[in-house]
Every structure is written in structure tokens, then in C-alpha cells.
Amino acid sequence: MKLILRLLVTAALVLLIANFLPGVHVASFATAVIVAVVLGLLNLFIKPILVILTLPVTFVTLGLFLLVINAIIILLCTNIVGGFAVDTFWTALFFSIILSILQSITYKILGDDNKLK
């Protein structure tokens, strides 16, 4: 049940950000739900591989390169999901930062902070 709630929250946040951030386009709420699912799958399977491959660069930049990896994941999502588009790399970078911050705030408010119970 928590997984469905997290997907719906992420979909709503994607739609919200798309309304305020120029360069991010989402066709509908259904598209936003698909974006949330694809982002979750990319973060689960592709992101760890990218993190391991870029570990030296991430170490040298004190972890800031992880922001670039997040932007790459967003751009991969735009190639996979029709109806979702991010215009530039910088827009994807800002989108990923804003989405991460809003997700953290929302999950804290909802009490879904992934603690073992």
C-alpha cells in the first residue's frame, strides 16, 4: 500500500513541477504515473550501475556528481515515456533537485520515512 501511495505522490509532484518549471512537459496524470513507475525502476536498476561506474568522479567531486547521474536518469525517462519531455540537461538537473526535495518533504509529512518497524 505504501508503494502505491509513493507512486501517486511522485506522480502528483511530477505534474506540479511540470506546471511551474519551464521546459518540463507532461501530457496527463496517467503519463505522470508512468513517469513515477519508470523513474522508480531506473533508480532501482540503472542508477546503482552508474554510481559504481562513476565512483572515482563522485569521490573527487565530493558526491556532487550524483546530481548529474540524477539528471541523466531523468533524461533516460524522457526517452522511454511518451508524453513526458524535458528540454535540456540543466532543466533535468533542476527537475531532479526539486523533485527530490519535494519528495523528502512530502514523505516526512505523510510519515513514510522508510524506518524499519
GUTORLO-127246 format. One line per 8 residues: number of its first residue (from 1); their letters; for each residue x, y, z of N, C-alpha, C. Coordinates in nm, 2 decimals. Layout:
# residues N
NUM = a = X,Y,Z,X,Y,Z,X,Y,Z  ...
This chain:
# residues 117
1 = mklilrll = 0.08,-0.12,0.00,0.00,0.00,0.00,0.09,0.13,0.00  0.20,0.12,0.07,0.29,0.24,0.08,0.35,0.26,-0.06  0.38,0.16,-0.13,0.43,0.17,-0.27,0.34,0.25,-0.36  0.21,0.21,-0.35,0.11,0.28,-0.44,0.10,0.43,-0.40  0.10,0.45,-0.27,0.10,0.59,-0.22,0.22,0.67,-0.26  0.34,0.61,-0.26,0.46,0.68,-0.30,0.45,0.71,-0.45  0.40,0.61,-0.53,0.39,0.64,-0.67,0.30,0.75,-0.71  0.18,0.75,-0.64,0.08,0.86,-0.66,0.14,1.00,-0.62
9 = vtaalvll = 0.21,1.00,-0.50,0.27,1.12,-0.46,0.37,1.17,-0.56  0.46,1.08,-0.61,0.56,1.12,-0.70,0.49,1.17,-0.83  0.39,1.10,-0.88,0.32,1.14,-1.00,0.26,1.28,-0.98  0.20,1.31,-0.87,0.14,1.44,-0.84,0.25,1.55,-0.84  0.37,1.51,-0.78,0.48,1.61,-0.77,0.53,1.63,-0.91  0.54,1.53,-1.00,0.59,1.55,-1.13,0.50,1.65,-1.21  0.37,1.63,-1.19,0.27,1.72,-1.25,0.28,1.86,-1.20  0.30,1.87,-1.07,0.31,2.01,-1.01,0.44,2.08,-1.06
17 = ianflpgv = 0.55,2.00,-1.06,0.67,2.07,-1.11,0.66,2.10,-1.26  0.60,2.02,-1.34,0.58,2.05,-1.48,0.50,2.17,-1.50  0.41,2.21,-1.41,0.33,2.33,-1.43,0.41,2.45,-1.39  0.52,2.44,-1.31,0.59,2.56,-1.27,0.73,2.57,-1.33  0.79,2.46,-1.38,0.92,2.47,-1.43,0.91,2.47,-1.58  0.96,2.58,-1.65,0.95,2.58,-1.79,1.05,2.48,-1.85  1.01,2.41,-1.95,1.10,2.31,-2.01,1.06,2.16,-1.97  0.97,2.15,-1.88,0.92,2.01,-1.84,0.78,2.00,-1.89
25 = hvasfata = 0.75,1.90,-1.97,0.61,1.88,-2.02,0.56,1.74,-1.99  0.44,1.74,-1.93,0.37,1.61,-1.90,0.23,1.62,-1.96  0.20,1.52,-2.04,0.07,1.52,-2.11,-0.05,1.51,-2.02  -0.05,1.42,-1.92,-0.16,1.39,-1.83,-0.12,1.33,-1.70  -0.21,1.31,-1.61,-0.18,1.24,-1.48,-0.14,1.10,-1.51  -0.20,1.03,-1.60,-0.17,0.89,-1.63,-0.02,0.89,-1.68  0.02,0.98,-1.76,0.16,0.99,-1.80,0.25,1.01,-1.68  0.21,1.10,-1.59,0.29,1.12,-1.47,0.30,1.00,-1.38
33 = vivavvlg = 0.20,0.91,-1.38,0.21,0.79,-1.30,0.31,0.70,-1.37  0.30,0.69,-1.50,0.40,0.61,-1.58,0.54,0.66,-1.55  0.56,0.79,-1.55,0.69,0.85,-1.52,0.74,0.81,-1.38  0.65,0.81,-1.29,0.68,0.77,-1.15,0.73,0.63,-1.15  0.66,0.54,-1.22,0.70,0.40,-1.22,0.83,0.38,-1.29  0.85,0.45,-1.40,0.98,0.43,-1.48,1.09,0.49,-1.40  1.07,0.61,-1.34,1.18,0.66,-1.25,1.22,0.57,-1.14  1.12,0.51,-1.08,1.14,0.41,-0.97,1.23,0.29,-1.02
41 = llnlfikp = 1.19,0.24,-1.14,1.26,0.13,-1.20,1.40,0.17,-1.24  1.42,0.28,-1.30,1.55,0.33,-1.34,1.64,0.35,-1.22  1.58,0.41,-1.11,1.66,0.43,-0.99,1.69,0.30,-0.92  1.61,0.19,-0.94,1.64,0.06,-0.88,1.74,-0.01,-0.96  1.74,-0.01,-1.09,1.83,-0.10,-1.17,1.95,-0.02,-1.24  1.92,0.09,-1.29,2.03,0.16,-1.37,2.12,0.25,-1.28  2.06,0.32,-1.19,2.13,0.42,-1.11,2.25,0.35,-1.03  2.23,0.23,-0.97,2.34,0.17,-0.89,2.46,0.14,-0.99
49 = ilviltlp = 2.43,0.10,-1.11,2.54,0.07,-1.21,2.61,0.20,-1.24  2.54,0.31,-1.27,2.60,0.44,-1.30,2.69,0.49,-1.18  2.63,0.47,-1.06,2.71,0.52,-0.94,2.84,0.44,-0.93  2.84,0.31,-0.95,2.96,0.23,-0.94,3.06,0.27,-1.04  3.01,0.28,-1.17,3.10,0.32,-1.28,3.16,0.46,-1.26  3.09,0.55,-1.20,3.14,0.68,-1.18,3.19,0.71,-1.04  3.22,0.61,-0.97,3.27,0.63,-0.83,3.39,0.72,-0.81  3.49,0.70,-0.90,3.61,0.79,-0.88,3.57,0.94,-0.90
57 = vtfvtlgl = 3.49,0.97,-1.00,3.44,1.11,-1.03,3.36,1.16,-0.91  3.27,1.07,-0.86,3.19,1.11,-0.75,3.27,1.14,-0.63  3.37,1.06,-0.60,3.46,1.08,-0.49,3.53,1.21,-0.50  3.59,1.24,-0.62,3.66,1.37,-0.64,3.57,1.49,-0.62  3.45,1.48,-0.67,3.36,1.59,-0.66,3.28,1.60,-0.53  3.32,1.51,-0.44,3.26,1.51,-0.30,3.11,1.48,-0.31  3.07,1.39,-0.41,2.93,1.35,-0.42,2.84,1.43,-0.51  2.89,1.55,-0.56,2.81,1.63,-0.64,2.78,1.57,-0.78
65 = fllvinai = 2.86,1.48,-0.82,2.84,1.41,-0.95,2.71,1.33,-0.94  2.66,1.30,-0.83,2.53,1.22,-0.81,2.42,1.31,-0.87  2.43,1.44,-0.86,2.33,1.52,-0.92,2.32,1.51,-1.07  2.44,1.49,-1.13,2.45,1.47,-1.28,2.39,1.33,-1.31  2.41,1.23,-1.23,2.35,1.10,-1.25,2.20,1.11,-1.24  2.15,1.18,-1.14,2.00,1.20,-1.13,1.95,1.27,-1.26  2.02,1.37,-1.31,1.97,1.43,-1.44,1.97,1.34,-1.55  2.07,1.25,-1.56,2.08,1.15,-1.67,1.96,1.05,-1.66
73 = iillctni = 1.93,1.02,-1.53,1.81,0.93,-1.51,1.69,0.99,-1.56  1.67,1.12,-1.54,1.55,1.20,-1.58,1.55,1.20,-1.74  1.66,1.22,-1.80,1.67,1.23,-1.94,1.64,1.09,-2.00  1.69,0.98,-1.94,1.66,0.85,-1.98,1.51,0.82,-1.98  1.44,0.88,-1.87,1.30,0.86,-1.86,1.22,0.93,-1.97  1.28,1.05,-2.01,1.21,1.12,-2.12,1.22,1.04,-2.25  1.32,0.96,-2.27,1.34,0.88,-2.39,1.25,0.76,-2.39  1.21,0.71,-2.27,1.13,0.59,-2.25,0.98,0.62,-2.25
81 = vggfavdt = 0.94,0.73,-2.18,0.80,0.76,-2.16,0.75,0.86,-2.27  0.66,0.82,-2.35,0.60,0.92,-2.44,0.50,1.01,-2.36  0.50,1.14,-2.40,0.41,1.23,-2.33,0.49,1.30,-2.22  0.61,1.27,-2.19,0.69,1.33,-2.09,0.82,1.38,-2.16  0.85,1.51,-2.15,0.96,1.57,-2.21,1.03,1.67,-2.12  1.16,1.67,-2.12,1.24,1.76,-2.05,1.34,1.82,-2.16  1.34,1.95,-2.18,1.41,2.02,-2.29,1.56,2.00,-2.29  1.62,2.04,-2.17,1.77,2.04,-2.17,1.82,1.97,-2.05
89 = fwtalffs = 1.95,1.95,-2.05,2.02,1.88,-1.93,2.00,1.96,-1.81  2.01,2.10,-1.82,2.00,2.18,-1.70,1.86,2.18,-1.64  1.76,2.17,-1.73,1.62,2.16,-1.68,1.60,2.02,-1.61  1.66,1.92,-1.66,1.66,1.79,-1.60,1.73,1.79,-1.46  1.84,1.86,-1.45,1.91,1.88,-1.33,1.82,1.95,-1.22  1.76,2.06,-1.26,1.68,2.14,-1.17,1.55,2.05,-1.13  1.50,1.98,-1.23,1.38,1.90,-1.21,1.41,1.79,-1.10  1.53,1.73,-1.12,1.56,1.62,-1.02,1.58,1.67,-0.88
97 = iilsilqs = 1.65,1.79,-0.87,1.67,1.85,-0.74,1.54,1.89,-0.67  1.45,1.96,-0.75,1.32,2.00,-0.69,1.24,1.88,-0.66  1.24,1.77,-0.74,1.16,1.65,-0.71,1.21,1.58,-0.59  1.34,1.58,-0.57,1.40,1.51,-0.45,1.36,1.59,-0.32  1.37,1.72,-0.33,1.34,1.80,-0.21,1.19,1.79,-0.18  1.10,1.80,-0.28,0.96,1.79,-0.25,0.92,1.65,-0.21  0.98,1.54,-0.26,0.95,1.41,-0.21,0.99,1.39,-0.07  1.11,1.44,-0.03,1.15,1.43,0.11,1.05,1.50,0.20
105 = itykilgd = 1.01,1.62,0.17,0.92,1.70,0.25,0.78,1.62,0.26  0.73,1.58,0.14,0.60,1.51,0.14,0.60,1.38,0.22  0.71,1.30,0.20,0.72,1.17,0.28,0.73,1.20,0.43  0.80,1.30,0.46,0.81,1.34,0.60,0.68,1.37,0.66  0.60,1.45,0.59,0.47,1.49,0.63,0.37,1.37,0.64  0.38,1.28,0.54,0.30,1.16,0.54,0.34,1.06,0.64  0.46,1.07,0.69,0.51,0.97,0.79,0.57,0.85,0.72  0.60,0.86,0.59,0.65,0.74,0.52,0.80,0.77,0.50
113 = dnklk = 0.88,0.75,0.61,1.02,0.78,0.60,1.11,0.65,0.60  1.05,0.54,0.56,1.12,0.42,0.54,1.20,0.36,0.67  1.14,0.39,0.78,1.20,0.33,0.90,1.16,0.19,0.92  1.25,0.11,0.97,1.21,-0.03,1.00,1.12,-0.04,1.12  1.01,-0.10,1.11,0.92,-0.11,1.22,0.90,-0.25,1.27
